[in-house]
Amino acid sequence: MIRQLFLSLVTFLFMSFPVTGWAQEKFDLTTIKFDPSRLFPVLSETDILGTPNSSISNDAMKKIDDRCMSRAPNRFTPDAHRIYCACSAAATQGTVTVGELRELQKETNRVLGNKTFEKYMTNVMKPCMTDVIEDVEYLFCIMSRNNDWRIRLPIPYCKCSSRAIKKDFETFGLEHMMISWGRSDIRPDESPVDTLWNNSQFLKTRELKKEECVGAYMHPDYFK
């Protein structure tokens, strides 16, 4: 009797626990659903109304802004996040047609070489990033432990470097954001904004601009 109860208990426990270890199916990366960046104006089909050449509705623009605000982009401050999302929603409505918005819904069209995607990058992402990159880089500078220890005025120093980085971005920002999106041998980052933080030339420029600002804000005792 006791043996039967023991066997029943073992059987029950075995059936209750999920299958793990060697008996579990292997994790398959190809089954993961790709979630596009919230910076892209991805909407449901029912939200995109109008003829191909018509303007995007105010309701669709609001949903683009809501989607953008639903997840903070990498490195963005709260202020930069709000400014970027408001800017991108307005710029999308002002420069993108309904037909182009429909085209941007397909991941295969969000690549370098696609005219609509390049138009979106030029008219929306780049100018809206220009408005916020100074704020983003200022916070990154203030919080960095790698700043030169001889700097005695960190706040004006970080303002100096972030303004210089913004000025460089105005000229080369589009190129820096798009660099990996033109390569077919790798999957691009989640969005061109993420590509910016991983771009080697942008990182070199950041360090150069910080070095140029060091002299003005270094303690004079260190020049003796």
Protein Blocks (a to p, Z undefined) as FASTA:
>chain_A
ZZmmmmmmmmmmmmmpccehjllccddfklpccdddfkbccddfklmgcdfkbccdfklm
mmmmmmmmmpccehiafklmmmmmmmmmmmmmmmpcfklmmmmmpmklmcghiaklmmmm
mmmmmmmmmmmmmmmmmmmmmmpckbcfkbmblmlmmmmmmmmmmmmmmmmmmmmmmmmm
mpckbccdfblklmmmmpmklmmmmmmmmmmmmmmmgcfklmZZ
